[in-house]
Amino acid sequence: MSGMNLQMLPKMRDSWSYLYVDRCRIDQDGKAIALHDLNGKTAVPCAALALLLLGPGTTITHAAIKTLTDYGCSVLWTGEGGVRMYAQGLGETRSAQRLLHQTRLYVDEGLRLKVVRNMYSFRFQESLDANLNLRQIRGKEGIRVREAYAKASRETGVEWHGRTYKRDDWQSADPINRALSAANSCLYGISHAAIVAAGYSTGLGFIHTGKLLSFVYDIADLYKANITIPAAFQAVKEGLDGMESRVRRTLRDRFKEQRLLKTIINDIDQVLDIGVVPANSLYDVDSAAPSDLWDPEHEAVEGGINWAEGGASE
């Protein structure tokens, strides 16, 4: 969309949470996209969509991807039902400001530990004793999670025997474990979209590490006890027919009711202690603007000029 000010998004609060599609063809339809399947054609306004999950059997045109990107909609290629994530499209911001901040926190051991404590404090909704070491904090977190499962089991009457499933044998897991996996996959998708849209790296995790989705797991864990665990238990309580689909619909509604997308980027900023990000970013307004050049004395100097001829004028 020509003239669009990309720094205006993440306006994730104004968007739908996500749309999962499979076994259909997607093409551009004016300033929207259109889904074509056995039931006919369905138009989807890109401006109202934050995340499009493409499941098996989908094909999408170059023009449709460009339209989605212009409107700041993240695109993820996933497995059946969004259970696995295989690839991603561009996010909203073109500025590296948040990524650079995240990297500084990640490489400094003291700052990284502070972020980890911030994340656990966010989950507990209380400050942590400064004398607790990381192993003790993890033990405290384990108790909190077990209590969340037990509470959901008591409230719904769904039996709970622990979190266990085999990734290569989905049907061998009991219904509640399948429901939890389906629910968490939706939460990972939303968290992934928010991270990419804000300009963070999905791979620079603070609690989790070693995977390109480590930071996705960090952020999703902030919400599991209050969102996905209750939703999964409720879905199983309502019956096993179409349970995985029902839990995804339940999550869609809860994301909207709890306005998760309105707060998730602010929550990331909070746990990273980044403060307010300036709204005026040259790279979001003009993605083709020349990048700055690193300088050991001034941190960054203006790019796109001929420094051999004396550099920029003061």
C-alpha positions as CSV (number, residue, x, y, z in Angstrom):
1,M,0.0,0.0,0.0
2,S,1.8,3.1,-1.3
3,G,2.5,5.8,1.3
4,M,1.8,3.5,4.2
5,N,3.7,4.6,7.4
6,L,5.0,1.2,8.6
7,Q,5.9,2.4,12.1
8,M,2.2,3.0,12.7
9,L,2.0,-0.8,13.3
10,P,2.3,-2.8,15.5
11,K,-1.2,-1.5,15.9
12,M,-1.9,-5.1,16.8
13,R,-4.7,-3.9,19.1
14,D,-6.8,-3.1,16.0
15,S,-6.3,-6.4,14.3
16,W,-7.9,-9.8,14.4
17,S,-5.8,-12.3,16.2
18,Y,-5.2,-14.8,13.5
19,L,-6.6,-16.9,10.6
20,Y,-5.7,-20.5,10.0
21,V,-6.4,-21.9,6.5
22,D,-5.6,-25.1,4.7
23,R,-6.4,-26.9,1.4
24,C,-7.2,-23.7,-0.5
25,R,-5.8,-21.3,-3.0
26,I,-5.1,-17.7,-2.0
27,D,-4.8,-14.8,-4.4
28,Q,-5.1,-11.0,-4.3
29,D,-8.5,-9.5,-4.5
30,G,-8.2,-5.7,-4.7
31,K,-6.7,-4.5,-1.4
32,A,-7.7,-7.8,0.2
33,I,-7.0,-11.5,-0.4
34,A,-9.5,-14.1,-1.4
35,L,-9.6,-17.8,-0.3
36,H,-10.8,-20.3,-2.9
37,D,-11.9,-23.8,-1.8
38,L,-14.6,-26.3,-2.4
39,N,-17.1,-24.0,-0.8
40,G,-16.3,-21.1,-3.2
41,K,-14.6,-17.8,-2.6
42,T,-14.1,-15.9,0.7
43,A,-12.7,-12.4,0.8
44,V,-10.4,-11.5,3.8
45,P,-9.5,-7.8,4.5
46,C,-5.8,-7.7,5.1
47,A,-5.9,-4.5,7.2
48,A,-7.9,-6.4,9.9
49,L,-5.5,-9.4,10.1
50,A,-2.4,-9.7,12.2
51,L,-1.4,-13.3,11.4
52,L,-2.2,-15.7,8.6
53,L,-1.3,-19.4,9.2
54,L,-1.0,-21.4,6.0
55,G,-1.6,-25.1,6.7
56,P,-1.1,-28.1,4.3
57,G,-2.5,-28.0,0.8
58,T,-2.4,-24.2,0.5
59,T,-1.0,-22.3,-2.5
60,I,-0.6,-18.5,-2.4
61,T,0.3,-16.0,-5.2
62,H,3.1,-13.5,-5.1
63,A,0.6,-10.7,-5.3
64,A,-1.3,-12.0,-2.2
65,I,1.9,-12.2,-0.2
66,K,2.8,-8.6,-1.2
67,T,-0.6,-7.3,-0.2
68,L,-0.4,-9.0,3.2
69,T,3.1,-7.6,3.8
70,D,2.0,-4.1,2.8
71,Y,-0.7,-4.3,5.5
72,G,1.7,-5.6,8.2
73,C,0.2,-9.1,8.4
74,S,2.7,-11.8,9.4
75,V,2.5,-15.0,7.4
76,L,3.5,-18.4,8.9
77,W,3.7,-21.7,7.0
78,T,2.6,-24.4,9.5
79,G,1.7,-28.0,9.8
80,E,-1.8,-29.5,10.2
81,G,-3.9,-27.2,12.4
82,G,-0.9,-24.9,13.0
83,V,0.7,-27.5,15.3
84,R,4.2,-26.9,13.8
85,M,5.8,-23.8,12.3
86,Y,8.0,-24.2,9.3
87,A,8.7,-20.8,7.9
88,Q,7.8,-17.1,8.3
89,G,7.3,-14.0,6.2
90,L,8.4,-10.4,7.1
91,G,7.1,-8.6,10.1
92,E,6.0,-5.0,10.3
93,T,8.9,-2.9,11.4
94,R,12.0,-2.2,9.3
95,S,14.0,-0.8,12.2
96,A,16.6,-2.9,14.0
97,Q,16.3,-0.8,17.2
98,R,14.6,-3.5,19.3
99,L,16.7,-6.3,17.8
100,L,19.9,-4.5,18.8
101,H,18.6,-3.9,22.3
102,Q,17.6,-7.6,22.7
103,T,21.1,-8.6,21.5
104,R,22.8,-6.4,24.1
105,L,20.7,-7.9,26.9
106,Y,21.4,-11.4,25.5
107,V,25.2,-11.2,25.3
108,D,25.7,-9.6,28.8
109,E,25.3,-12.4,31.4
110,G,24.2,-10.0,34.1
111,L,21.6,-8.3,32.0
112,R,20.4,-11.6,30.7
113,L,19.8,-12.9,34.2
114,K,17.9,-9.7,35.0
115,V,15.6,-10.4,32.0
116,V,15.1,-14.0,33.1
117,R,14.1,-12.7,36.6
118,N,11.7,-10.2,35.0
119,M,10.1,-13.0,33.0
120,Y,9.5,-15.1,36.0
121,S,8.3,-12.2,38.1
122,F,5.8,-11.4,35.3
123,R,4.5,-15.0,35.5
124,F,4.2,-14.9,39.3
125,Q,2.8,-11.3,39.3
126,E,5.0,-10.6,42.3
127,S,8.6,-9.6,42.9
128,L,11.1,-12.3,43.6
129,D,13.3,-12.6,46.6
130,A,16.7,-11.2,45.5
131,N,18.4,-14.1,47.3
132,L,16.7,-16.8,45.1
133,N,19.1,-18.3,42.6
134,L,17.9,-19.4,39.1
135,R,17.5,-23.1,40.1
136,Q,15.3,-22.1,43.0
137,I,13.2,-19.8,40.8
138,R,12.7,-22.7,38.3
139,G,11.5,-24.8,41.2
140,K,9.1,-22.2,42.2
141,E,7.8,-22.0,38.6
142,G,7.4,-25.7,38.5
143,I,5.1,-25.6,41.5
144,R,3.1,-22.7,39.9
145,V,2.5,-24.7,36.7
146,R,1.5,-27.9,38.5
147,E,-1.0,-25.9,40.5
148,A,-2.4,-24.4,37.3
149,Y,-3.0,-27.8,35.8
150,A,-4.5,-29.1,39.1
151,K,-6.8,-26.1,39.3
152,A,-8.0,-26.5,35.7
153,S,-8.6,-30.2,36.4
154,R,-10.7,-29.5,39.5
155,E,-12.8,-26.9,37.8
156,T,-13.6,-28.9,34.7
157,G,-13.5,-32.5,36.1
158,V,-11.0,-33.5,33.4
159,E,-8.5,-36.1,34.7
160,W,-4.9,-35.0,34.7
161,H,-2.0,-37.4,34.9
162,G,0.8,-35.1,33.8
163,R,2.1,-33.4,30.6
164,T,3.3,-36.1,28.2
165,Y,3.1,-36.7,24.5
166,K,5.1,-38.1,21.6
167,R,5.7,-35.7,18.8
168,D,5.9,-38.5,16.3
169,D,2.8,-40.3,17.6
170,W,0.2,-37.6,18.1
171,Q,-2.8,-40.0,18.7
172,S,-1.0,-41.9,21.5
173,A,-1.4,-38.9,23.8
174,D,-4.5,-38.6,25.9
175,P,-7.1,-35.9,24.9
176,I,-6.0,-33.3,27.4
177,N,-2.4,-33.5,26.2
178,R,-3.5,-33.2,22.6
179,A,-5.7,-30.2,23.5
180,L,-2.8,-28.5,25.3
181,S,-0.5,-29.0,22.3
182,A,-3.1,-27.6,20.0
183,A,-3.7,-24.6,22.3
184,N,0.0,-23.9,22.7
185,S,0.6,-24.0,19.0
186,C,-1.9,-21.2,18.6
187,L,-0.2,-19.2,21.4
188,Y,3.2,-19.8,19.7
189,G,1.8,-18.4,16.4
190,I,0.5,-15.3,18.0
191,S,3.6,-14.7,20.1
192,H,5.7,-15.3,16.9
193,A,3.7,-12.7,15.0
194,A,4.1,-10.1,17.8
195,I,7.8,-10.7,18.1
196,V,8.5,-10.4,14.4
197,A,6.1,-7.5,14.0
198,A,7.9,-5.6,16.8
199,G,11.3,-6.2,15.3
200,Y,12.7,-8.7,17.8
201,S,14.5,-11.9,17.0
202,T,12.7,-15.2,17.6
203,G,16.0,-17.0,18.2
204,L,17.5,-14.9,21.0
205,G,15.8,-16.5,23.9
206,F,16.7,-15.7,27.5
207,I,15.1,-18.7,29.4
208,H,15.0,-21.0,26.4
209,T,18.0,-21.3,24.2
210,G,19.4,-23.1,21.1
211,K,16.4,-22.9,18.8
212,L,15.3,-20.3,16.3
213,L,12.0,-20.2,18.3
214,S,13.6,-19.8,21.7
215,F,12.2,-16.3,22.3
216,V,8.8,-17.4,21.1
217,Y,8.7,-20.0,23.9
218,D,9.9,-17.4,26.4
219,I,7.0,-15.1,25.6
220,A,4.3,-17.7,25.2
221,D,5.1,-19.0,28.6
222,L,4.0,-15.7,30.1
223,Y,0.4,-16.5,29.2
224,K,0.0,-20.3,29.3
225,A,-1.3,-20.6,32.9
226,N,-4.0,-18.0,32.3
227,I,-5.0,-18.7,28.7
228,T,-4.0,-22.0,27.1
229,I,-4.3,-24.3,30.1
230,P,-7.9,-23.3,31.0
231,A,-8.9,-23.3,27.3
232,A,-7.6,-26.8,26.7
233,F,-9.3,-28.3,29.8
234,Q,-12.6,-26.6,28.9
235,A,-12.4,-28.0,25.3
236,V,-11.9,-31.6,26.6
237,K,-14.8,-31.1,29.1
238,E,-17.1,-30.2,26.2
239,G,-16.3,-33.5,24.3
240,L,-13.8,-35.2,22.2
241,D,-15.4,-34.8,18.7
242,G,-13.6,-32.1,16.9
243,M,-11.7,-31.3,20.1
244,E,-8.5,-29.9,18.4
245,S,-10.5,-27.6,16.2
246,R,-12.7,-26.5,19.1
247,V,-9.7,-25.6,21.2
248,R,-8.3,-23.4,18.4
249,R,-11.7,-21.6,18.1
250,T,-11.8,-21.1,21.9
251,L,-8.3,-19.6,21.8
252,R,-9.3,-17.3,19.0
253,D,-12.2,-16.0,21.1
254,R,-10.1,-15.7,24.3
255,F,-7.3,-13.8,22.4
256,K,-10.0,-11.3,21.4
257,E,-11.7,-11.1,24.8
258,Q,-8.5,-10.7,26.7
259,R,-7.0,-8.4,24.1
260,L,-3.8,-10.3,24.1
261,L,-2.5,-8.6,20.9
262,K,-3.1,-5.2,22.4
263,T,-0.7,-5.9,25.3
264,I,1.7,-8.5,24.1
265,I,4.3,-6.2,22.5
266,N,4.1,-3.9,25.6
267,D,4.7,-6.9,27.8
268,I,7.8,-7.9,25.8
269,D,9.1,-4.3,26.2
270,Q,8.4,-4.6,29.9
271,V,10.2,-7.8,30.5
272,L,13.1,-6.5,28.4
273,D,13.0,-3.3,30.3
274,I,13.3,-1.4,27.0
275,G,11.0,1.6,27.9
276,V,9.2,3.5,25.2
277,V,10.4,3.0,21.6
278,P,10.5,6.3,19.7
279,A,7.6,6.3,17.2
280,N,9.6,8.2,14.6
281,S,11.8,5.6,12.8
282,L,13.2,6.6,9.5
283,Y,13.4,2.9,8.4
284,D,9.8,2.3,9.0
285,V,8.8,5.4,7.0
286,D,11.2,4.6,4.2
287,S,12.4,1.0,4.1
288,A,14.9,1.9,1.3
289,A,16.7,4.5,3.3
290,P,20.5,3.8,3.5
291,S,21.6,2.1,6.7
292,D,23.8,3.9,9.3
293,L,27.4,2.8,9.5
294,W,28.9,1.5,12.8
295,D,31.6,3.7,14.3
296,P,33.6,2.9,17.4
297,E,33.6,6.6,18.6
298,H,30.1,7.7,17.7
299,E,28.3,4.3,17.7
300,A,26.7,5.1,14.3
301,V,27.3,7.6,11.5
302,E,25.1,8.5,8.6
303,G,25.2,6.1,5.6
304,G,24.6,6.8,2.0
305,I,27.1,9.6,1.7
306,N,30.7,9.7,0.3
307,W,32.9,9.8,3.4
308,A,36.0,9.9,1.2
309,E,35.1,13.5,0.3
310,G,34.9,14.8,3.8
311,G,31.8,13.2,5.1
312,A,28.6,14.9,6.2
313,S,28.6,18.6,6.9
314,E,28.1,19.6,10.5
